[in-house]
Amino acid sequence: MIRRSRKPTKEEVEAFEQSSLYISTKKNSEDMTKLLNNTMDGLKPSFEAFRNAIKPVLENIKNIKETRENRFSPEVFLSTKDLQLRELKDINKKLNSRVTQAPSEYIIIYNTKYNTLSRIVDGVELTCDLSENGKRKSFIDLLHKARTYITTEKVKEHLNCPTGDSVSALKKSINTKLQFELSLGTVKVLEGKQGSGYRINPKITIQKVK
C-alpha cells in the first residue's frame, strides 16, 4: 500500500518559519549570499587587470594567425615576373574589350619605365629591350605620338640621321628585332612608304604603361 504525503497546513508552515532551525538556515543563506557578493566585488579589479594583461597577448595571437594565413596565400608566391605577366594579361583584356571596329591583330605593351616592349603569346610574356639603343626608342616614340605618317625629313631631323637610307636601315633593324623577340613572324611594326614617310603598322596597337 502506497502512502501519500500530506500537504502541511497553514498553521504547521507558520510554526516551522518561527522555529530556530528555519531562522538559522535563512540567516546562513543570507550570510553566504552576502559573502559571495563581497568576494566577487573584491575580485572585479583582479579580473579587469588580468583582462588588460592578456589583451596584448590575444592581439599577438590574432596577428600571428593572419600572418600565417597570408604567408600561404597564392599571391605571396607570385614572383615579380608573374605579377607583371598578370598585369599584361589584364591590359590586353581591357584593350580588346575597348576595340569595337577594325580590331588590331597585335597588342604590344610599351613599358616606359623599363623601356621594354612586351607581348603575350599563349600565356607567355615575350619582351624586347629598347634601352640598348636610344634611336630605336626615339623612333618608336615619335611614330607612336604622331599616329600617322611622318615624313622622312622630319624623322631624319628628329633622330639626327645623316641620310634617308640610314633611317630606312634603322627601321629595318627595329622590325627585325621585334619580329624575332616578340614572335611577330613577318609582321612589321614600322612601315615606310615612299612620298609619305613612316608610321606604325595599323594592325599593331602599342599601349604605353608606366
Backbone as numpy.savetxt, mean C-alpha at the origin, in Angstrom:
# Nx Ny Nz CAx CAy CAz Cx Cy Cz
-45.49 -44.17 55.50 -46.33 -42.97 55.50 -45.45 -41.72 55.50
-45.71 -40.82 54.55 -44.89 -39.61 54.42 -45.50 -38.50 55.26
-44.62 -37.92 56.11 -45.08 -36.83 56.97 -44.77 -35.51 56.31
-45.76 -34.67 56.16 -45.59 -33.38 55.53 -45.25 -32.34 56.59
-44.27 -31.43 56.23 -43.87 -30.40 57.18 -44.97 -29.36 57.32
-45.11 -28.87 58.52 -46.16 -27.89 58.81 -45.60 -26.48 58.70
-46.35 -25.58 58.07 -45.96 -24.19 57.95 -46.07 -23.52 59.32
-44.96 -22.85 59.74 -45.03 -22.22 61.07 -46.09 -21.12 61.10
-46.66 -20.98 62.29 -47.68 -19.95 62.46 -47.02 -18.60 62.63
-47.84 -17.54 62.57 -47.35 -16.19 62.73 -46.73 -15.99 64.11
-47.35 -16.57 65.10 -46.85 -16.43 66.47 -45.49 -17.11 66.61
-45.33 -18.27 65.96 -44.06 -18.98 66.04 -42.94 -18.21 65.33
-43.26 -17.55 64.20 -42.27 -16.76 63.48 -41.83 -15.57 64.31
-42.81 -14.89 64.93 -42.49 -13.74 65.77 -41.64 -14.13 66.97
-41.96 -15.31 67.52 -41.20 -15.79 68.69 -39.76 -16.09 68.30
-39.56 -16.67 67.06 -38.21 -17.00 66.63 -37.39 -15.74 66.38
-38.02 -14.71 65.77 -37.32 -13.46 65.49 -36.89 -12.74 66.76
-37.57 -13.04 67.86 -37.20 -12.44 69.14 -36.18 -13.25 69.90
-35.89 -14.46 69.37 -34.96 -15.34 70.07 -33.53 -14.85 69.93
-32.67 -15.23 70.86 -31.25 -14.82 70.85 -30.50 -15.40 69.66
-30.88 -16.59 69.19 -30.21 -17.23 68.06 -30.41 -16.41 66.79
-31.65 -15.95 66.56 -31.96 -15.17 65.37 -31.22 -13.82 65.40
-31.29 -13.19 66.58 -30.64 -11.89 66.73 -29.13 -12.00 66.52
-28.52 -13.05 67.06 -27.08 -13.25 66.91 -26.69 -13.52 65.47
-27.49 -14.35 64.80 -27.21 -14.68 63.40 -27.33 -13.45 62.50
-28.38 -12.65 62.74 -28.59 -11.44 61.95 -27.46 -10.47 62.14
-27.03 -10.32 63.41 -25.94 -9.39 63.71 -24.64 -9.84 63.05
-24.37 -11.16 63.12 -23.15 -11.69 62.48 -23.17 -11.46 60.97
-24.34 -11.61 60.38 -24.46 -11.41 58.94 -24.21 -9.95 58.58
-24.77 -9.04 59.37 -24.56 -7.61 59.12 -23.10 -7.23 59.31
-22.47 -7.79 60.34 -21.06 -7.51 60.59 -20.18 -8.02 59.45
-20.54 -9.22 58.96 -19.76 -9.81 57.86 -19.88 -8.96 56.58
-21.12 -8.50 56.31 -21.33 -7.66 55.13 -20.55 -6.35 55.24
-20.58 -5.75 56.42 -19.84 -4.51 56.65 -18.35 -4.72 56.49
-17.86 -5.87 57.01 -16.43 -6.18 56.90 -16.01 -6.35 55.44
-16.84 -7.05 54.67 -16.53 -7.27 53.25 -16.52 -5.94 52.49
-17.49 -5.08 52.78 -17.54 -3.77 52.12 -16.31 -2.95 52.45
-15.92 -2.95 53.71 -14.73 -2.20 54.12 -13.48 -2.76 53.45
-13.44 -4.11 53.35 -12.27 -4.74 52.72 -12.17 -4.37 51.25
-13.32 -4.39 50.53 -13.32 -4.04 49.11 -12.94 -2.58 48.90
-13.45 -1.71 49.79 -13.09 -0.29 49.68 -11.59 -0.09 49.90
-11.03 -0.89 50.81 -9.60 -0.78 51.06 -8.76 -1.31 49.92
-9.32 -2.28 49.18 -8.55 -2.88 48.08 -8.67 -2.09 46.76
-9.65 -1.20 46.67 -9.83 -0.45 45.42 -8.58 0.29 44.97
-7.89 1.01 45.87 -6.65 1.67 45.43 -5.61 0.69 44.91
-5.55 -0.48 45.56 -4.58 -1.50 45.11 -4.94 -2.02 43.73
-6.24 -2.27 43.51 -6.69 -2.74 42.20 -6.39 -1.70 41.12
-6.63 -0.42 41.44 -6.38 0.66 40.49 -4.90 0.77 40.16
-4.08 0.66 41.20 -2.63 0.72 40.98 -2.15 -0.46 40.14
-2.71 -1.63 40.39 -2.33 -2.82 39.63 -2.73 -2.68 38.16
-3.93 -2.15 37.94 -4.40 -1.97 36.56 -3.52 -0.98 35.81
-3.13 0.11 36.48 -2.25 1.09 35.85 -0.86 0.51 35.59
-0.43 -0.40 36.48 0.91 -0.98 36.34 0.99 -1.94 35.15
-0.09 -2.70 34.91 -0.05 -3.69 33.82 -0.52 -3.12 32.49
-1.05 -1.87 32.50 -1.53 -1.29 31.26 -0.44 -1.21 30.19
0.79 -0.71 30.53 1.86 -0.69 29.52 2.22 -2.10 29.01
2.14 -3.07 29.91 2.46 -4.46 29.52 1.45 -4.96 28.49
0.16 -4.67 28.75 -0.88 -5.09 27.81 -0.71 -4.39 26.46
-0.32 -3.10 26.49 -0.09 -2.38 25.24 1.07 -2.99 24.46
2.14 -3.39 25.18 3.29 -4.02 24.51 2.89 -5.34 23.88
2.08 -6.11 24.60 1.61 -7.39 24.06 0.80 -7.16 22.79
-0.06 -6.13 22.81 -0.85 -5.81 21.63 0.04 -5.42 20.46
1.05 -4.58 20.74 1.97 -4.15 19.67 2.77 -5.31 19.10
3.21 -6.22 19.99 3.96 -7.39 19.54 3.10 -8.26 18.63
1.83 -8.42 19.00 0.92 -9.23 18.19 0.72 -8.60 16.82
0.53 -7.25 16.79 0.34 -6.58 15.50 1.60 -6.66 14.65
2.77 -6.56 15.31 4.04 -6.65 14.58 4.20 -8.02 13.95
3.86 -9.06 14.71 3.97 -10.43 14.17 3.02 -10.64 13.02
1.80 -10.09 13.13 0.85 -10.24 12.04 1.33 -9.52 10.79
1.90 -8.32 10.98 2.41 -7.56 9.84 3.65 -8.22 9.24
4.45 -8.84 10.12 5.69 -9.47 9.65 5.40 -10.59 8.67
4.28 -11.27 8.87 3.94 -12.37 8.00 2.95 -11.97 6.92
2.74 -10.65 6.79 1.90 -10.17 5.71 2.65 -10.31 4.39
1.97 -10.71 3.31 2.64 -10.86 2.00 3.31 -9.59 1.53
2.77 -8.39 1.94 3.35 -7.14 1.49 4.80 -6.98 1.95
5.12 -7.54 3.14 6.45 -7.36 3.71 7.51 -8.05 2.86
7.12 -9.15 2.22 8.08 -9.96 1.48 8.26 -9.49 0.03
7.52 -8.44 -0.36 7.67 -7.93 -1.71 8.91 -7.07 -1.81
9.74 -7.34 -2.79 10.94 -6.55 -2.99 10.57 -5.24 -3.67
11.54 -4.34 -3.73 11.30 -3.06 -4.40 10.94 -3.28 -5.86
11.59 -4.24 -6.49 11.30 -4.54 -7.90 9.87 -5.07 -8.06
9.43 -5.91 -7.10 8.06 -6.43 -7.15 7.05 -5.29 -7.01
7.33 -4.36 -6.11 6.43 -3.23 -5.91 6.39 -2.34 -7.15
7.56 -2.14 -7.77 7.61 -1.34 -8.99 6.82 -2.02 -10.11
6.94 -3.34 -10.18 6.22 -4.10 -11.20 4.72 -3.97 -10.98
4.29 -4.05 -9.73 2.88 -3.89 -9.42 2.39 -2.50 -9.81
3.22 -1.49 -9.53 2.86 -0.12 -9.88 2.73 0.04 -11.39
3.68 -0.56 -12.11 3.63 -0.48 -13.58 2.38 -1.15 -14.13
2.00 -2.29 -13.55 0.80 -2.99 -14.00 -0.44 -2.14 -13.75
-0.47 -1.47 -12.59 -1.60 -0.60 -12.28 -1.69 0.55 -13.26
-0.52 1.14 -13.59 -0.50 2.26 -14.54 -0.98 1.80 -15.91
-0.50 0.64 -16.35 -0.93 0.09 -17.64 -2.43 -0.12 -17.67
-2.97 -0.65 -16.57 -4.40 -0.92 -16.50 -5.20 0.37 -16.58
-4.74 1.41 -15.86 -5.44 2.70 -15.88 -5.38 3.34 -17.25
-4.19 3.25 -17.88 -4.05 3.85 -19.21 -4.95 3.18 -20.22
-5.00 1.85 -20.18 -5.84 1.11 -21.12 -7.32 1.43 -20.91
-7.71 1.68 -19.65 -9.11 1.97 -19.37 -9.52 3.35 -19.87
-8.54 4.25 -20.03 -8.83 5.61 -20.49 -8.93 5.70 -22.01
-8.31 4.75 -22.70 -8.29 4.81 -24.17 -9.61 4.29 -24.71
-10.34 5.14 -25.43 -11.64 4.74 -25.99 -11.60 4.63 -27.51
-10.69 5.35 -28.14 -10.58 5.30 -29.59 -9.12 5.11 -30.00
-8.94 4.38 -31.07 -7.59 4.13 -31.60 -6.59 3.81 -30.48
-6.82 2.74 -29.73 -5.92 2.42 -28.62 -4.50 2.15 -29.09
-3.53 2.57 -28.28 -2.12 2.31 -28.62 -1.82 0.83 -28.49
-0.93 0.37 -29.33 -0.57 -1.04 -29.26 0.45 -1.30 -28.18
1.20 -0.26 -27.79 2.25 -0.43 -26.80 2.20 0.72 -25.79
2.31 0.37 -24.52 2.37 1.36 -23.45 3.73 1.25 -22.77
4.44 2.36 -22.74 5.77 2.41 -22.13 5.75 3.42 -20.99
6.28 3.02 -19.85 6.34 3.88 -18.67 7.72 4.56 -18.63
7.69 5.89 -18.56 8.93 6.68 -18.53 9.13 7.18 -17.10
10.07 6.57 -16.39 10.38 6.98 -15.02 11.43 8.08 -15.07
10.99 9.32 -14.86 11.91 10.46 -14.98 12.88 10.54 -13.81
12.56 9.87 -12.71 13.46 9.90 -11.55 14.70 9.06 -11.82
14.49 7.89 -12.43 15.61 6.98 -12.69 16.02 6.96 -14.15
15.33 7.78 -14.98 15.64 7.85 -16.42 15.58 6.48 -17.08
14.45 5.81 -16.89 14.26 4.49 -17.49 12.94 4.43 -18.24
12.92 3.61 -19.27 11.69 3.27 -19.97 11.37 1.82 -19.65
10.13 1.55 -19.26 9.76 0.20 -18.86 8.49 -0.25 -19.57
8.39 -1.55 -19.72 7.23 -2.13 -20.37 6.94 -3.50 -19.76
5.65 -3.81 -19.60 5.25 -5.10 -19.04 4.94 -6.05 -20.18
5.62 -7.19 -20.19 5.37 -8.22 -21.20 5.16 -9.55 -20.48
3.94 -10.07 -20.57 3.58 -11.34 -19.92 3.91 -11.31 -18.42
3.61 -10.18 -17.79 3.82 -10.07 -16.35 5.25 -9.80 -15.93
6.14 -9.62 -16.91 7.55 -9.36 -16.62 7.89 -7.93 -16.99
8.61 -7.24 -16.12 9.01 -5.86 -16.40 10.31 -5.83 -17.20
10.26 -5.18 -18.35 11.44 -4.98 -19.18 11.83 -3.51 -19.06
13.10 -3.24 -18.87 13.55 -1.86 -18.60 14.72 -1.48 -19.49
14.68 -0.24 -19.96 15.76 0.32 -20.77 16.30 1.57 -20.06
17.60 1.60 -19.82 18.24 2.71 -19.10 18.64 3.81 -20.08
18.16 5.03 -19.83 18.49 6.17 -20.70 19.58 7.05 -20.12
19.96 6.78 -18.88 20.90 7.68 -18.20 22.32 7.62 -18.78
22.62 6.57 -19.54 23.98 6.42 -20.06 24.25 7.34 -21.24
23.19 7.87 -21.82 23.38 8.74 -22.98 22.39 9.91 -22.90
22.89 11.09 -22.60 22.03 12.24 -22.40 21.24 12.65 -23.64
21.81 12.44 -24.82 21.12 12.85 -26.05 19.91 11.96 -26.33
20.00 10.69 -25.97 18.84 9.81 -26.17 17.66 10.30 -25.34
17.95 10.63 -24.07 16.90 11.13 -23.18 16.34 12.45 -23.69
17.22 13.35 -24.13 16.78 14.66 -24.61 15.92 14.52 -25.87
16.29 13.60 -26.73 15.54 13.36 -27.97 14.12 12.90 -27.63
14.02 11.91 -26.74 12.71 11.39 -26.35 11.89 12.45 -25.63
12.54 13.22 -24.75 11.83 14.29 -24.04 11.26 15.32 -25.01
12.06 15.69 -26.00 11.64 16.69 -26.98 10.42 16.23 -27.76
10.46 15.02 -28.26 9.35 14.49 -29.07 8.13 14.21 -28.21
8.36 13.75 -26.98 7.23 13.45 -26.09 6.46 14.73 -25.75
7.17 15.80 -25.55 6.53 17.08 -25.23 5.77 17.64 -26.43
6.33 17.47 -27.63 5.72 18.03 -28.83 4.48 17.26 -29.26
4.54 15.93 -29.16 3.44 15.04 -29.56 3.07 15.19 -31.04
3.99 15.68 -31.83 3.79 15.79 -33.28 5.17 15.86 -33.92
5.22 16.02 -35.24 6.51 16.11 -35.92 7.27 17.38 -35.51
8.58 17.22 -35.34 9.48 18.35 -35.12 10.52 18.32 -36.23
10.76 19.45 -36.83 11.66 19.49 -37.98 13.07 19.06 -37.59
13.78 18.56 -38.58 15.15 18.10 -38.37 16.03 19.24 -37.85
15.82 20.46 -38.36 16.63 21.60 -37.94 16.44 21.89 -36.44
15.21 21.82 -35.97 14.96 22.07 -34.55 15.57 20.98 -33.68
15.50 19.74 -34.18 16.10 18.63 -33.43 17.61 18.80 -33.38
18.22 19.15 -34.51 19.67 19.38 -34.56 20.08 20.45 -33.55
19.33 21.54 -33.54 19.65 22.64 -32.64 19.48 22.24 -31.18
18.41 21.53 -30.89 18.12 21.14 -29.50 19.15 20.15 -28.97
19.55 19.21 -29.83 20.49 18.16 -29.40 21.94 18.51 -29.68
22.14 19.65 -30.32 23.49 20.08 -30.68 24.18 19.04 -31.56
23.42 18.56 -32.56 23.98 17.60 -33.52 24.52 18.37 -34.74
25.65 17.96 -35.27 26.27 18.70 -36.38 25.52 18.60 -37.69
24.92 17.45 -37.98 24.26 17.26 -39.28 22.94 16.51 -39.11
22.18 16.51 -40.21 20.94 15.74 -40.22 21.20 14.25 -40.14
22.32 13.83 -40.73 22.66 12.41 -40.67 22.95 11.95 -39.23
23.54 12.84 -38.44 23.83 12.47 -37.06 22.54 12.31 -36.26
21.52 13.12 -36.58 20.20 12.98 -35.94 19.58 11.64 -36.33
19.67 11.32 -37.61 19.12 10.05 -38.11 19.81 8.85 -37.45
21.13 8.97 -37.28 21.88 7.87 -36.64 21.47 7.73 -35.17
21.23 8.85 -34.51 20.81 8.81 -33.11 19.43 8.16 -32.99
18.54 8.55 -33.91 17.20 7.94 -33.91 17.29 6.43 -34.09
18.13 6.00 -35.00 18.28 4.58 -35.27 18.83 3.84 -34.05
19.81 4.44 -33.36 20.40 3.79 -32.19 19.38 3.66 -31.06
18.53 4.69 -30.91 17.48 4.63 -29.87 16.48 3.52 -30.19
16.03 3.49 -31.44 15.05 2.46 -31.82 15.61 1.05 -31.65
16.86 0.86 -32.04 17.48 -0.46 -31.91 17.57 -0.88 -30.44
17.96 0.04 -29.60 18.09 -0.25 -28.18 16.73 -0.60 -27.57
15.71 0.19 -27.88 14.37 -0.05 -27.32 13.75 -1.33 -27.89
13.97 -1.59 -29.16 13.43 -2.82 -29.74 13.99 -4.05 -29.04
15.26 -4.00 -28.72 15.91 -5.15 -28.07 15.54 -5.25 -26.59
15.66 -4.14 -25.87 15.50 -4.20 -24.41 14.05 -4.21 -23.95
13.14 -3.69 -24.79 11.72 -3.70 -24.43 10.92 -4.70 -25.25
11.62 -5.53 -25.97 10.99 -6.59 -26.77 9.87 -6.04 -27.67
10.24 -5.07 -28.50 9.27 -4.44 -29.39 9.26 -5.04 -30.80
10.13 -5.99 -31.03 10.19 -6.59 -32.35 10.70 -5.59 -33.38
9.90 -5.39 -34.43 10.31 -4.45 -35.48 9.68 -3.07 -35.29
8.92 -2.90 -34.23 8.25 -1.61 -33.98 9.26 -0.55 -33.59
9.19 0.59 -34.23 10.10 1.69 -33.94 9.39 2.73 -33.08
10.02 3.12 -31.99 9.43 4.13 -31.10 9.50 5.52 -31.74
10.64 5.82 -32.37 10.82 7.12 -33.03 10.67 6.96 -34.54
9.91 7.88 -35.13 9.70 7.85 -36.57 10.30 9.10 -37.21
10.84 8.94 -38.42 11.37 10.07 -39.18 10.70 10.13 -40.55
10.36 11.33 -40.98 9.71 11.49 -42.28 10.33 12.70 -42.98
10.80 12.45 -44.19 11.46 13.53 -44.94 10.48 14.68 -45.18
10.91 15.88 -44.86 10.07 17.05 -45.03 9.24 17.38 -43.81
9.09 16.44 -42.91 8.30 16.67 -41.69 9.16 16.67 -40.44
10.11 15.74 -40.39 10.99 15.67 -39.23 10.82 14.37 -38.45
10.72 14.50 -37.13 10.67 13.31 -36.26 9.51 13.41 -35.27
9.01 12.23 -34.89 7.93 12.16 -33.90 7.97 10.78 -33.21
7.19 10.66 -32.15 7.02 9.35 -31.51 5.93 8.59 -32.23
6.17 7.35 -32.50 5.22 6.49 -33.19 3.83 6.59 -32.52
2.77 6.89 -33.27 1.42 7.00 -32.69 0.93 5.70 -32.05
1.55 4.59 -32.42 1.16 3.32 -31.81 1.77 3.14 -30.42
2.64 4.10 -30.06 3.32 4.03 -28.76 2.75 5.09 -27.82
2.36 4.68 -26.61 1.98 5.63 -25.56 3.07 5.62 -24.50
3.68 6.80 -24.32 4.72 6.93 -23.28 4.14 7.73 -22.12
4.04 7.11 -20.97 3.47 7.74 -19.79 4.57 8.06 -18.79
4.72 9.34 -18.48 5.75 9.75 -17.52 5.28 9.55 -16.09
6.19 9.04 -15.26 5.94 8.93 -13.82 7.19 9.41 -13.11
6.98 9.83 -11.84 8.11 10.30 -11.04 8.38 9.34 -9.91
